[in-house]
């Protein structure tokens, strides 16, 4: 049982993980106490990694047109088809579309093949959807895509400003580092700037619920406030920056009153935020997708950076702008040129860089210009300009804006290759060739997290079936395309060494990305290391006031805030994002029942007043629609959502729900500088989705659900769970149930039917074990989901207990899951508050363990305590 030090494959925090295979084939997972990103902490997703490693749903063999193929035949087909398209239509007729799930070594080989030898810039990635605006803002201000600070700064700061970042759910380990620091230093303040009152508001001293895209006005106004009140660093500005006059000229027109009007905030709250920012030297501004995923995202980034430049709060402990990325290797992809507007090693498409990279790679075919960015790429495909595409480790049919149009474009593309670990993605379905790629636990390489820290992902599982690493697949295609000599890699260590050498090649300090200090390093034992690494790793950048522009000065960027966005009457502003326990399109997290227990179906957050106006009741179904597409989701009526706004998670696909692909509704509008789509601000109509019957089921195997008006499924211990709904009832319920659950005609079903209410409960029990139970009602089913799910694992049950639809004294109902790490439900926590007198989150944790691991459920626990505090005192 050897323990392997590796790195989590989820968000950009880049947590260290200890993985220990067990004799029974499972893998024990714990946080690495020595890794500087997490010091042993893991979030709910990271803690459940061992539960996602089954081969269920894995793509294990190459396939051509849906039929199993040999590697040689599949790779030959890919190579010859790409080569033919290039010969007939030119290099820009082919494209690669990658992912932050790729390791740096995979990315490097893919980028080298496309930009170095095919000779096209058409290598982009789903990181375009994540942090491209941050890249563009960094480059405009610093001359390079450089994150100045590190995670320690979050703990050292006296004011943490969270902008468009639900850190508590999307980056829980960083959030808990701030929680701990605030507990130790109560004077530390946190400001949350977000239209939604997310769980991150739990520690906020001030929540600024700005109107969508109001961030620019807020920070442009802050710049003017700082200048007019003399809160500047004149020496730093004069010696190390340029362009301040133009930026301030715009900011002068944004007094507090105008900012309040543009943001929907009160003047008092704006003034309070400005006062705190002005009087506090150690300020870290953390921003994420709420800033980046906007049609003005780059300007938002620069508006934030401007305020830090004006006050000289840059490159020193406890201060600076801080972009937290969404994917595990979004930054590693940036390092090697994974974005279509980057070349390699943080070099751009300048004549000097093109010549330099060409000499290093030994190629006279290096791409001379940027290629198609993500949205442009699929638009070009729809026009017939892309003849062959290779999609690696991502699922654009679900994650791209106007996702239905992306699916249609792929359907018309003459040749689509998908390399992935999953055999059931919505993108893989439309592929001509599917190549089985290694997954986490099998991969060997490096990733770079949000603080520029390179960490190793090490394998601890054998490659199953005929699965191969991404870098191997790509280099084999490169060899078959005639580039054998420069793609003759035998190990990822060789690729990393070449990546290091390119970063150092003719780098006299004029380029930020420099790994020269790792030349000759032992790849196998490489510790987590921050770049740049010259003589030694650099924890922070720009402390010397020198940047990577031509004159080595940082640039202020004048930002003109966009006008307030006012949706047309009858439409809502639709915001998409993540939930706590799921990741992207759930190809990994969807395999574990524990992570589906918190939210098991797609939902829409809607304000109570909006819900009442539309006759949308709690837990009923809602149809969202616009000219691009539609979705049917469950109503979550909550006042944490602004009026006129909706929030829907982006995780659900056609594998998990009948119509939950919310990105089908998102308009493919992009930021003009970064070309990142505005995934946070689409327009949609909302209306009740009326049905005759709702249902909830638990079953050992997945039933046949096609043809139902609504369904959503999730893993459960010992089987499946699911929600269904119908707009009309079957004429013969018994026949429908037997067909749906694939039962023989002699199966002895038990049932309970209340003709007055229309409720119907049906089940099958064999040898004392539940095969399935189905609960039907004209209204949303009131059965406790966790109790019903627990029936699948029960050793012996009675029909009366199942049909009753509620637990008896011998099977207590824990209620809806609040803490996924320890599967603690709301009823258990409520009992701890009322019966045991637990009136603090810490007391509840001591009694139930809830909230004692990743801590991302602590806000919900506090809400439960507050709701029952009076009962506890009686």
TIPAMAR-726234 format. One line per field, with one value per residue (C-alpha): x, y, z. Coordinates in pm, 1 decimal. Each point is the difference from the previous one (the first is absolute). Layout:
% TIPAMAR-726234
x: X,...
y: Y,...
z: Z,...
//
This chain:
% TIPAMAR-726234
x: 0.0,240.3,-113.2,47.3,30.1,-204.0,-219.2,-378.0,-152.4,-275.7,30.9,295.9,86.4,222.0,-26.0,249.1,-151.6,122.7,-137.8,38.7,-133.8,-160.5,0.0,-369.0,60.9,-119.1,224.9,25.5,19.8,124.2,144.5,376.5,96.8,327.1,-143.1,5.6,-329.3,-218.6,210.4,-212.5,-344.2,-222.2,-345.8,-293.4,93.1,363.0,-95.3,-220.4,263.2,38.9,-367.8,39.3,263.3,-222.2,8.4,-374.5,-55.8,368.8,109.5,243.7,71.6,40.6,-316.7,-55.4,-359.4,-122.7,192.2,302.2,326.0,368.4,222.4,196.7,-309.5,-153.8,321.0,70.6,-351.5,41.6,340.0,-96.6,-330.3,160.9,282.8,-246.1,-201.2,320.1,111.7,-338.4,-113.4,305.8,112.4,-274.7,-261.3,88.4,-13.8,65.7,-225.1,155.4,-78.7,129.2,-29.0,303.7,335.5,265.1,190.0,-314.3,-64.2,361.0,-0.5,-340.3,102.7,332.4,-170.3,-264.5,193.0,349.1,-40.5,-352.6,54.8,-337.6,-95.8,-316.6,78.0,-243.5,-143.0,-294.7,219.3,-118.9,-332.1,169.0,278.6,79.6,-111.4,240.6,279.4,-87.3,-21.4,333.8,168.2,-142.4,114.1,318.3,114.2,-30.5,-254.7,129.7,-189.2,195.8,-67.1,-56.3,-244.6,185.7,-101.5,-364.6,84.7,230.3,-242.1,-212.8,-271.5,-102.8,-224.6,-179.4,-124.5,-222.5,138.2,-199.8,321.6,-184.9,-131.6,231.7,335.3,-88.6,355.0,103.2,-322.2,78.9,348.3,-166.8,-254.0,283.0,195.9,-308.5,-68.7,355.8,-10.8,-358.7,91.2,54.1,-285.5,-160.4,-209.9,-206.5,-91.6,-253.7,-360.3,-84.4,24.4,210.9,132.8,314.9,-203.4,15.7,330.2,-55.7,-9.5,-159.8,-191.3,-33.8,-272.9,97.7,-203.8,142.3,308.6,2.1,352.9,167.5,-188.1,73.6,376.5,24.3,-176.6,240.8,295.0,-143.6,-73.2,355.6,146.6,-228.7,73.8,374.2,17.9,269.8,360.6,144.1,356.0,-102.9,-233.6,265.6,286.3,-171.3,-318.3,-132.1,-340.4,-142.3,-130.1,-223.5,-142.5,-71.3,-162.1,-273.0,-22.8,-63.2,-344.8,-100.2,-81.1,-165.0,-348.9,48.0,161.3,-295.1,-242.0,194.2,45.6,-336.8,172.5,-61.6,239.3,66.8,119.0,216.7,154.9,66.4,177.7,209.4,91.9,112.1,201.8,159.9,97.1,128.2,343.4,-3.2,-281.1,-34.4,-266.2,-95.6,-198.0,-126.4,-269.0,-241.4,261.5,146.1,-318.4,-126.8,-8.1,205.7,206.6,342.3,-97.2,-122.4,338.0,183.4,-233.7,100.8,370.3,-8.0,-103.0,288.6,248.6,-113.3,55.7,319.6,-160.8,183.0,270.3,7.4,-135.7,-375.1,-95.7,-68.1,-254.0,-47.7,-163.5,-114.8,-43.3,-271.5,193.3,292.1,234.8,-139.4,327.9,211.8,-181.1,77.7,368.3,33.4,-218.0,-326.9,-202.6,-35.0,151.4,313.7,301.7,195.1,178.3,-206.9,118.2,-232.7,-24.3,271.7,254.4,278.4,-181.2,-111.0,359.3,130.2,-248.4,60.1,372.9,-58.1,-244.1,191.1,-299.1,-49.1,-378.0,-82.2,-338.6,31.9,-327.7,-256.7,-259.5,-370.1,-101.7,-264.4,-316.5,156.2,114.1,-345.5,-147.4,261.7,-87.1,-366.1,105.3,191.0,348.4,116.3,37.0,147.7,5.1,152.9,-170.8,200.4,-136.8,-294.7,-367.4,-84.4,-346.9,-95.9,245.3,13.5,-246.6,-275.2,72.0,-265.8,171.3,332.6,-154.3,-141.7,337.6,175.0,-264.9,87.2,379.4,150.8,231.8,-27.1,246.0,-63.3,258.8,-147.1,-15.1,-381.2,-194.1,-330.3,44.2,-239.7,298.3,134.9,-329.5,60.8,364.5,119.5,298.8,15.4,334.4,20.5,211.8,146.5,-186.1,105.5,192.4,141.3,156.4,360.7,96.3,-33.4,-266.5,30.7,-241.0,-128.1,307.1,243.8,88.3,99.8,-95.1,30.5,-290.5,138.8,-162.0,-104.3,-226.5,84.6,-136.6,-321.3,-93.9,185.5,-2.2,300.5,120.1,-99.0,361.1,62.8,-308.4,94.2,364.4,-99.7,-219.7,284.3,236.4,-250.2,-41.6,370.7,154.3,144.9,337.4,-141.3,-275.9,213.0,-89.2,19.1,-98.0,-175.2,328.7,153.9,-284.3,25.1,374.8,-61.8,-268.0,248.0,268.8,-232.2,-95.6,369.5,95.7,136.9,-180.3,206.0,-270.4,-217.7,-260.3,-183.3,-25.8,344.2,71.2,374.9,57.2,-157.7,240.1,116.2,-244.7,-111.3,-347.8,-100.1,56.3,-85.0,-159.6,-278.6,186.2,-106.6,122.8,195.8,288.4,330.7,242.3,-290.7,-381.6,-168.4,-290.0,-118.1,43.2,56.2,136.8,285.8,-242.8,119.4,-254.5,17.6,-102.4,261.5,77.6,-40.4,-281.0,-349.5,-276.4,-315.1,-287.4,-283.3,-326.6,-335.1,-271.9,-276.4,-350.0,-220.8,-156.0,-378.2,-168.8,-312.1,-329.4,-81.7,355.9,254.3,376.8,124.9,322.4,167.5,255.3,90.1,-134.6,209.4,39.0,5.2,261.4,-57.3,-216.5,17.2,195.2,189.4,-211.7,-317.7,137.9,-22.6,-327.9,142.7,60.2,-348.4,-175.6,12.4,-146.6,-121.1,-172.1,31.0,-167.0,-60.8,35.4,-278.7,-103.8,-330.0,-163.0,86.0,-119.8,-331.9,-52.1,49.0,-198.4,311.6,-23.8,280.9,140.2,-218.1,151.6,96.5,55.3,272.8,23.5,133.0,74.1,302.9,-155.3,-192.2,39.8,-234.8,125.1,-125.9,-100.7,210.8,-180.2,242.2,56.1,375.5,-72.5,-63.1,-334.7,13.2,292.9,24.6,281.3,35.9,297.2,179.8,71.9,-295.8,22.9,-219.9,141.6,-133.8,-316.1,-257.8,53.6,248.6,268.1,-25.7,285.0,-229.8,-167.5,316.8,68.1,342.4,83.8,368.7,232.6,167.7,349.1,2.6,-269.7,-132.1,-376.2,-239.5,-127.0,-127.1,-250.7,-243.4,-365.3,-269.5,-371.9,-130.9,-336.3,-152.6,39.7,-338.2,-19.9,-268.7,224.1,328.2,203.3,301.9,165.2,284.2,110.5,286.3,36.7,-77.8,-355.2,-97.8,-72.4,-2.6,-332.7,-72.6,-69.8,250.0,255.1,321.9,210.3,288.2,205.2,-117.6,164.4,-97.7,-168.2,-161.4,-235.5,-205.5,-272.5,-258.2,-300.6,-268.4,-238.1,-249.4,-47.4,37.0,-327.3,136.7,226.9,88.0,117.5,195.1,181.1,90.6,135.3,192.4,167.4,38.8,-190.1,-128.1,-375.5,-4.9,186.8,-200.7,-44.0,-144.2,-183.4,-203.4,-237.7,-197.7,-264.6,-101.0,347.2,128.3,308.2,135.7,290.5,134.4,289.9,159.5,170.1,189.4,143.8,-48.4,200.0,-142.7,19.6,-170.4,-248.5,-195.2,-195.1,-245.7,-201.5,-178.9,219.9,376.1,57.1,45.1,188.6,330.9,259.1,278.9,-223.4,-121.9,355.3,96.5,-258.8,222.1,270.4,-234.0,54.5,-365.2,-305.1,-375.7,-241.7,-201.8,305.7,85.9,-353.9,-51.6,251.3,142.3,240.1,-98.7,168.5,244.9,132.3,46.7,-8.0,317.9,-165.8,146.3,378.9,172.7,351.8,113.4,335.1,-166.0,-351.0,-169.6,-359.3,-205.7,-208.9,311.1,132.7,-338.5,-16.6,347.5,-117.9,-335.1,63.6,369.1,26.9,260.6,-26.8,325.2,139.3,288.8,-237.3,-197.5,328.2,114.9,-327.0,-64.4,335.1,-190.3,213.3,324.6,170.6,-13.8,-234.0,-197.5,-325.1,60.8,-219.3,-292.1,58.0,-4.8,-329.4,-150.7,120.2,-152.1,-330.0,-31.8,170.9,-324.8,-106.2,339.1,-41.9,-337.9
y: 0.0,264.5,361.4,225.7,377.6,153.1,303.0,37.1,13.4,248.5,378.0,233.3,-11.6,-298.7,-190.0,-270.2,-346.6,-322.1,-303.8,-346.5,-302.8,-255.8,-382.3,-3.5,215.5,328.7,302.7,193.5,375.0,267.7,347.3,40.7,185.7,112.0,154.2,381.5,44.3,-185.7,-126.2,-313.8,146.4,-132.3,110.6,-238.2,-75.5,-70.2,-214.2,-215.7,-57.4,-364.1,-56.0,120.2,-248.0,-283.3,-104.8,57.2,216.7,-0.7,1.2,-293.5,-64.8,209.4,27.2,96.5,76.0,-168.4,-322.5,-120.7,61.3,-64.9,288.8,-20.3,24.2,282.5,204.8,-53.6,121.3,312.4,81.4,-59.7,187.8,304.4,-7.9,-22.9,295.9,204.9,-90.2,83.0,296.7,131.8,-28.5,230.0,-258.4,-216.9,73.5,-133.3,84.4,-85.5,20.4,103.2,-371.5,-64.7,-13.0,251.0,-269.8,-92.0,365.7,56.3,-279.3,102.2,364.9,-93.1,-219.9,254.5,328.5,-128.6,-254.6,6.2,376.6,128.0,195.3,-208.0,-141.1,130.8,-137.6,8.4,224.7,267.7,-28.7,30.7,255.5,153.9,344.5,-24.1,-85.7,298.1,234.3,-118.5,49.3,349.0,106.9,-199.5,-87.1,-367.3,-248.5,8.0,-55.9,219.9,-163.7,-329.6,-169.9,115.9,355.7,-89.1,-79.9,299.5,259.5,224.2,37.9,-276.8,112.5,-284.3,112.9,-233.1,-294.2,-248.0,-114.1,-197.8,-246.5,33.9,18.7,-130.0,-62.6,360.7,115.3,-199.3,151.1,342.2,-121.1,-119.6,323.1,209.3,-206.5,60.6,370.4,124.2,346.8,-150.2,102.5,-176.1,169.8,-207.1,162.5,-222.3,35.7,-320.1,-45.5,-313.3,-209.0,211.5,278.7,-203.4,162.4,331.3,319.3,168.3,-148.3,225.2,-153.2,183.8,-3.6,-228.8,158.0,268.9,-98.6,237.8,303.9,-99.1,-19.8,295.7,200.3,-141.5,119.8,352.7,-12.7,-106.4,277.2,275.1,-97.1,-16.3,-373.7,-66.3,-108.7,288.7,-132.6,-344.0,148.2,241.7,-248.5,-323.8,72.9,188.9,120.8,104.0,333.9,-160.7,-249.2,273.2,220.1,-261.9,-66.1,366.9,-35.8,-276.0,145.3,-217.7,110.1,-107.7,-327.0,-74.6,62.7,-219.8,-288.3,-0.3,50.2,261.3,292.4,-92.6,-351.2,123.9,263.9,-261.3,-230.3,285.7,109.9,-350.0,-43.5,341.1,-37.2,-358.1,-48.8,-378.6,-66.8,-307.1,11.5,-353.2,-32.2,-290.3,-89.5,274.2,242.8,-204.5,-139.8,334.4,192.3,263.8,-242.6,129.9,354.7,-126.5,-162.5,320.0,212.4,-216.0,6.3,380.3,44.7,-215.1,181.0,344.8,-95.6,-198.1,-311.1,-242.6,-260.3,25.3,-237.0,14.3,210.8,-5.8,-106.7,-377.0,-204.4,-345.6,-236.8,-256.8,-296.7,-203.9,86.8,314.1,172.3,-289.2,25.8,370.6,-73.5,-217.2,207.6,-190.2,308.5,87.7,346.8,-129.3,-173.5,-186.7,77.1,320.6,129.8,178.3,-10.7,260.9,-44.7,-31.2,-266.1,-197.2,-12.3,-95.6,-282.5,-123.1,-28.6,-177.2,-251.3,-34.1,100.9,247.6,-47.5,176.9,169.7,369.7,125.8,-88.2,-259.7,-30.1,52.5,-235.8,181.0,95.2,-358.8,-156.1,284.6,-66.1,-367.9,80.7,196.5,-302.1,145.6,-267.4,-338.7,-192.2,62.9,-185.1,62.3,-102.5,-62.6,237.3,7.8,313.3,-128.4,77.6,268.1,241.3,286.8,-64.9,-364.5,-126.8,188.4,-154.5,-346.8,79.0,130.0,-317.2,-210.4,165.8,-10.2,-260.0,-148.3,20.9,-168.1,-15.5,-124.9,-38.3,-230.1,-7.0,-199.8,178.2,372.2,188.8,106.6,-353.1,-110.3,211.5,-109.3,-204.6,-121.6,-42.6,-56.0,-129.0,235.4,-46.4,143.6,131.9,-264.3,-134.3,321.9,102.5,363.9,348.7,262.9,365.3,155.9,355.3,116.2,-110.0,-319.1,-300.8,-331.8,-358.4,-224.6,-346.8,-329.9,-260.5,-210.3,-211.0,109.9,-200.1,-168.0,166.7,346.6,223.8,340.4,304.3,94.6,-347.9,17.8,344.1,-82.9,-318.9,202.3,250.2,-278.9,-137.8,347.4,0.7,163.3,-311.1,148.6,289.0,-205.3,-290.5,28.7,-305.2,153.0,311.3,90.2,58.1,231.1,195.4,40.6,145.5,230.6,121.0,53.8,203.9,223.8,72.7,27.7,349.5,124.8,276.0,93.5,173.3,-279.0,-82.9,-374.0,-140.5,-348.4,12.3,-90.2,-340.1,-94.2,-347.5,-33.1,-344.7,-29.8,-295.8,184.3,353.4,180.9,259.8,297.8,354.4,161.2,189.6,-221.3,160.6,-32.9,-81.5,6.4,340.3,15.9,340.6,203.4,371.0,73.9,181.0,214.3,-145.5,-144.3,-170.5,281.9,148.8,283.4,-233.5,218.8,-119.5,155.1,160.2,-80.1,253.7,-184.7,140.0,-192.3,-140.7,142.2,-183.2,-305.5,13.0,-314.7,24.7,-35.5,-362.8,-125.0,-84.0,30.0,-358.4,-75.5,-340.3,-151.8,-287.1,-177.4,-111.8,-370.5,-37.1,71.8,119.0,-254.1,-264.5,-265.0,-55.7,133.5,-148.7,-346.1,40.0,-4.0,213.4,298.1,-24.0,0.3,379.8,91.3,-296.7,180.9,326.1,298.0,371.4,248.7,256.7,277.6,-61.2,311.5,-109.3,-352.2,127.5,226.2,-294.2,-249.2,-206.7,-190.5,-152.7,-320.9,18.7,-14.9,307.6,36.7,246.4,105.8,248.7,-3.8,-223.5,-284.6,-114.0,-190.5,-147.4,21.9,-15.4,325.9,100.6,305.4,205.5,360.6,-38.9,62.8,355.3,84.2,-28.5,-241.5,-378.8,-237.8,-347.3,-236.6,-108.0,-364.0,-196.0,-174.4,-229.3,-293.3,133.4,191.9,23.2,368.8,153.7,137.8,362.7,121.1,-59.9,325.7,206.7,242.0,-29.5,363.2,48.8,255.1,187.8,-28.0,-353.3,-164.2,-159.0,-57.4,175.4,-313.3,203.4,215.3,-150.1,94.2,-260.3,-33.3,-207.1,-170.0,-291.4,-338.0,-152.5,-375.2,-248.4,-219.8,28.0,-299.2,-102.2,-342.0,-201.8,-310.8,-246.5,67.9,294.8,-14.6,90.8,372.4,109.1,145.3,151.4,372.7,48.2,-215.5,40.7,-281.6,-33.4,-275.1,-145.0,-256.4,-331.7,145.5,311.0,274.3,221.9,256.7,-27.6,198.3,-52.1,237.5,-284.6,-325.6,-345.0,-176.2,-309.6,76.2,-362.0,-57.9,325.6,-78.2,-353.9,130.3,290.0,-217.2,-295.0,-245.1,-341.4,-36.4,-222.4,247.0,38.1,374.6,152.5,331.6,257.2,233.2,289.4,78.7,322.4,161.0,-176.9,-126.1,-339.5,-193.9,-315.3,-227.1,-337.3,-190.4,-323.9,-206.5,287.3,243.6,291.6,-22.7,333.3,239.9,263.4,280.5,190.9,312.7,281.0,236.1,-19.3,-319.6,54.6,-323.1,47.8,-67.1,-106.8,-243.4,-152.5,-23.7,-183.0,-270.9,-130.7,-94.6,-134.5,-371.0,-71.0,215.9,-41.3,107.3,207.9,204.3,69.3,87.3,228.5,236.3,105.3,-155.3,-190.6,18.3,-271.4,204.5,366.3,253.8,207.6,237.2,179.1,-12.5,315.2,-130.7,-214.8,-83.0,-200.8,-45.9,192.5,104.5,298.5,-202.2,-125.5,354.4,132.0,-267.8,98.2,360.7,-66.6,-314.8,35.5,377.7,44.6,372.2,54.4,-149.9,-136.8,-173.1,-156.5,-117.0,-155.5,-191.7,-97.8,64.6,224.2,289.7,-136.3,-96.4,247.3,238.2,99.9,-97.3,219.2,282.8,-239.4,-141.9,350.1,64.9,-314.6,108.0,347.0,-146.3,-221.5,211.5,83.1,-364.3,-93.2,256.8,-133.0
z: 0.0,-126.8,38.0,-302.1,21.8,-279.6,-74.4,-9.1,-352.4,76.8,49.1,-33.5,371.7,-82.7,328.0,86.7,37.3,159.7,-184.4,149.3,-192.3,232.4,-19.0,-92.2,-308.7,148.5,44.3,327.2,-55.3,238.7,-25.1,-15.6,320.5,-157.5,-315.6,28.8,-183.9,249.1,294.1,21.4,-65.8,-278.5,-112.7,-39.6,-360.8,83.9,298.4,-225.1,-269.4,98.1,-81.3,-360.0,-116.9,-119.5,-363.8,-30.8,-304.9,-98.6,-361.7,-3.8,-368.8,-315.3,-205.1,-361.5,-98.9,315.6,-56.3,194.2,-182.9,50.2,105.6,-323.7,-218.0,205.0,15.7,-370.1,-81.5,211.7,-147.8,-363.3,28.2,162.1,-256.1,-289.2,131.3,34.2,-353.8,-151.2,207.3,184.5,362.6,128.9,-102.3,300.8,372.6,348.9,293.0,335.7,368.5,339.4,80.0,-220.1,172.4,-102.0,-190.0,-198.0,-78.0,-105.2,-257.8,-139.8,-33.2,-156.6,-258.6,-96.7,17.9,-63.5,-279.3,-139.4,-4.0,121.1,308.7,34.4,344.4,257.3,319.9,236.6,215.2,-242.9,184.1,337.0,26.4,-338.6,120.3,290.0,-244.2,-218.2,299.1,136.5,-335.0,-46.1,347.7,59.6,-351.6,96.1,128.2,355.9,324.7,242.8,336.4,173.7,234.5,310.5,-89.9,59.4,361.8,47.2,-134.1,218.7,-264.3,-239.3,-284.9,-178.1,-341.1,-201.1,192.8,205.0,162.6,267.7,-258.9,-299.3,184.1,348.1,120.4,-65.9,162.7,313.4,14.2,11.9,258.5,224.3,-40.5,79.0,312.5,116.7,-90.1,53.8,-130.9,-345.5,-231.5,-295.8,-268.7,-245.1,-331.8,-174.4,-121.4,192.4,373.7,-26.5,288.5,-16.5,159.9,320.9,96.5,-177.2,203.4,-300.9,-294.6,-301.7,-217.6,-317.7,-314.8,-267.7,-158.3,269.1,106.6,-245.3,129.7,360.2,-54.3,-235.7,270.2,257.8,-210.5,-5.7,373.9,82.5,-212.8,126.1,361.7,-48.5,64.3,-257.2,-23.5,-205.3,1.3,-123.8,-262.0,-129.2,-6.3,-103.5,-195.5,-300.5,-114.6,335.6,-130.2,-262.7,252.1,254.0,-263.8,-40.6,373.0,78.5,-154.5,242.6,341.5,263.6,-101.3,-361.5,107.3,225.1,-284.0,-242.7,243.0,175.0,335.5,265.3,19.4,361.3,-84.4,-288.5,226.1,270.6,-243.2,-136.9,352.9,100.2,-318.4,40.0,365.7,-27.1,-151.0,-11.3,-247.8,-219.2,-271.3,-100.2,-319.8,-202.9,-253.7,98.8,-131.0,-285.7,-155.0,-124.6,-324.9,185.7,208.2,-102.6,93.3,338.6,59.5,-87.5,211.3,298.3,-84.6,-45.1,364.5,121.3,-223.7,115.9,364.1,-62.7,148.0,-219.1,48.4,379.6,266.4,57.3,-300.6,-371.4,-263.0,-3.3,-275.4,113.3,-290.5,-39.9,-135.7,135.9,-284.0,-155.0,81.3,-127.0,-330.8,-11.0,61.5,-309.4,-232.4,31.7,-94.1,-367.9,46.2,176.0,-149.6,271.2,328.5,41.1,-337.6,-241.4,-377.5,-58.0,-280.6,257.3,202.1,-306.1,-121.7,344.5,51.7,-354.6,64.2,331.3,-148.1,-324.6,-208.9,-282.0,14.0,327.1,-7.9,-74.8,148.6,266.8,-84.0,64.7,361.6,142.5,-110.0,-334.1,-50.2,13.6,-203.6,-268.6,17.6,-59.3,-311.1,-130.4,50.9,245.0,-166.8,294.4,373.8,291.7,336.5,305.1,352.0,-22.1,-90.4,-204.6,-96.8,358.7,114.6,-295.1,-38.3,-254.4,66.7,-241.9,-282.0,104.6,-17.5,-344.1,-119.7,114.1,-173.7,-330.4,43.7,-236.4,263.4,379.2,235.6,374.4,248.1,346.0,298.9,-7.9,-253.5,50.6,-55.6,-222.5,-212.4,-38.2,-151.1,-312.7,-47.4,-294.9,201.1,377.4,168.2,361.6,210.0,347.5,297.2,337.7,190.7,-327.5,-131.7,49.7,-36.5,145.3,60.7,102.0,247.8,43.9,195.6,-275.3,188.1,-209.4,159.6,-111.1,-82.6,54.4,-100.7,255.2,-224.9,-304.7,-337.1,-56.5,-327.2,-285.9,157.0,-76.8,131.5,-202.3,-75.9,-144.8,-222.4,-131.9,-65.8,-184.0,-232.7,-46.1,-98.3,-251.1,-150.8,-89.2,306.1,165.4,91.6,207.7,164.6,111.5,369.7,221.6,334.9,132.1,170.7,-343.6,-96.0,323.4,-49.7,-346.1,141.9,263.7,-262.7,-222.8,293.2,57.2,-368.1,-70.7,309.2,155.7,247.8,-257.7,21.2,322.0,-56.4,74.3,136.6,-56.0,362.5,-70.5,-280.6,88.3,291.1,111.3,-149.4,216.3,326.9,-115.0,298.5,-39.7,-147.3,-85.4,-318.8,-107.5,106.2,-82.1,288.0,232.3,-21.9,29.1,244.9,-123.4,-314.6,-59.1,346.1,-175.5,-199.7,-328.7,-239.5,-339.2,-229.7,-233.6,242.2,302.3,135.0,86.9,-205.2,129.8,-236.5,-32.3,60.1,-103.7,187.5,-219.9,42.7,249.3,-157.3,5.9,-130.3,-212.2,186.5,67.7,-26.0,267.5,25.5,1.3,187.0,-32.1,233.7,230.9,304.1,293.8,-66.8,-379.2,-261.5,-357.6,-185.9,274.2,-190.5,326.9,288.2,-145.0,78.7,377.5,190.2,278.8,-228.4,-152.4,337.2,45.8,-339.4,-204.7,-287.7,-193.8,163.5,-37.5,282.2,-23.8,237.1,187.1,-148.5,-354.8,71.5,135.7,-299.9,-234.5,210.0,55.1,326.5,202.4,-149.5,-310.3,-347.3,-199.3,-371.6,-99.3,-361.4,-251.0,-370.7,48.5,197.2,304.7,325.3,259.0,358.1,359.4,172.6,299.1,136.0,208.7,100.4,-45.3,-367.9,-125.5,-150.5,-376.1,14.8,-33.8,83.1,-154.9,43.5,-316.2,95.8,-134.9,-336.2,-205.4,195.1,329.8,-95.1,-276.2,-69.2,242.3,-235.0,107.8,-221.1,-295.5,109.5,36.7,-284.3,-161.2,76.9,81.3,152.4,-288.7,153.6,143.0,-213.8,319.6,-15.5,236.4,172.1,295.2,-183.2,-247.3,-32.2,51.0,53.6,289.7,31.7,189.1,-165.8,71.0,48.0,93.9,210.2,189.5,107.6,200.4,-22.0,141.4,-185.9,-21.3,-373.1,-222.5,-140.6,-355.0,10.4,-363.2,-100.3,339.2,5.2,283.6,173.6,196.2,143.6,242.0,154.4,330.4,229.6,-154.2,-307.4,-144.3,110.1,-224.0,-48.8,-276.7,-120.3,-263.4,-173.4,-44.5,187.4,-156.1,-71.0,174.5,292.6,66.9,-358.1,-4.8,326.7,-110.5,-330.4,156.5,262.9,-241.4,220.2,-96.6,-20.0,307.9,222.6,321.1,31.6,314.4,-20.8,186.4,-183.7,144.6,-261.3,174.7,1.9,-310.4,184.5,-90.8,156.8,-167.3,91.5,-59.0,281.3,-58.8,283.5,239.8,-218.7,-191.8,-379.9,-58.8,154.1,-191.2,165.6,-218.8,78.4,-187.2,203.9,63.8,195.8,373.7,73.7,184.0,-267.2,233.3,184.3,-326.8,-134.4,318.2,-78.8,-279.1,249.0,266.9,73.4,69.7,-57.0,1.6,-265.8,242.5,96.1,-363.3,-106.7,298.9,-155.8,332.9,249.9,308.7,336.0,-103.9,-293.9,96.6,-280.4,-17.7,-246.4,-300.5,0.0,122.9,62.4,-292.7,153.7,280.4,-150.1,282.0,-67.6,108.6,247.3,177.0,32.8,113.0,268.2,117.6,35.5,168.7,201.8,77.0,35.5,-273.6,-68.6,-188.9,-317.6,203.4,243.5,-285.2,-153.0,325.5,31.3,-365.7,-179.4,-245.5,-119.9,145.2,-326.9,-288.2,181.7,-310.2,173.5,306.2,-129.1,-43.8,348.3,143.5,-177.0,153.6,345.3,-42.8,-117.8,308.5,264.4,181.8,12.2,140.7,277.4,116.0
//
